[in-house]
Amino acid sequence: MDETGKQVGLLSREEALEKARNLEVDLVEIAPMAQPPVAKLIDFKKFKYIEAKKERDSKGGSGKVELKEIRFTPFIAQGDMDSRLAKIKAYLSDGNRVKIVVKFTGRQITRVEFGHELIKKVLTGLEGAATPDGVTKLQGKQLFLILNPVKKK
């Protein structure tokens, strides 16, 4: 076979090597167990590069899960809450993980329980679509929780 995949025909080993030298390409054995063995006239470095590229591309699409972040304030309006819940549901349906962050400003940090209540409201709004990953944590002036999408059966 030549580089385009067209069959050259039955050739002896010496004839095939001579043809490869004339075309300045390599003679690569593709199917050694076939009768007669199948060889291809190709540039071997280019062949290896294309094979590696195919392998990288096949690996690339599988298993990529992103972590999306949605921010809240402890005293959020209901309309804003609904739009953020819709956004979270969209992210979860795409298979992404979502990090819910309640950001406290100024003296709001003295009333952390409002943040915990807000996260409970979010969890009830997402019931059946998400499962919490661990417990709610307070880090500095931010209260956060990571949600995983529910696996579909």
C-alpha positions, 0 to 999 in steps of 0.5 A: 500500500502507498501513503494514500492507501492505494494498493501497489500489489504483491511485491517481494521484500527487496522490491518493496524496499527498493520502491521505498528508497526511490520514493524516499519513504519508509516501508512499515509492516502493518499486518505481519500475520496476514498472508501475505504480510501487508506493508505500507510505504509511508513517512514513519515519523509522520505516521507516528505523529498522526497516531499519537495525535489520534490517541491524544484526541480520543483521551481529551473528551473523556472525564472532564468535569469542571467546578463551577462557582455560584456566589450568593450573599446572605440576604439575597432577593427571591428573584436572584435566588431563582435565577441562580438556582436555574443556572446551578441546575443547568451546570449540574445537568451538563455533569459539572460540579458546582461550588456554592459560595455565600460571601459575607461583607462587613458585619454580616459575618457576625450572623453566619447562621443566615448563610447556613439557612441560605445553603439549606434553601439552595439544597431544598431547591436542588433536591433530586438534582444534586448531592452535597460533597461533604459539609458546609465550611467557613473559610475567612468571610466565605461559607461554601459547599460543593455539589455533585450532580446526581447520577442518572440510572 
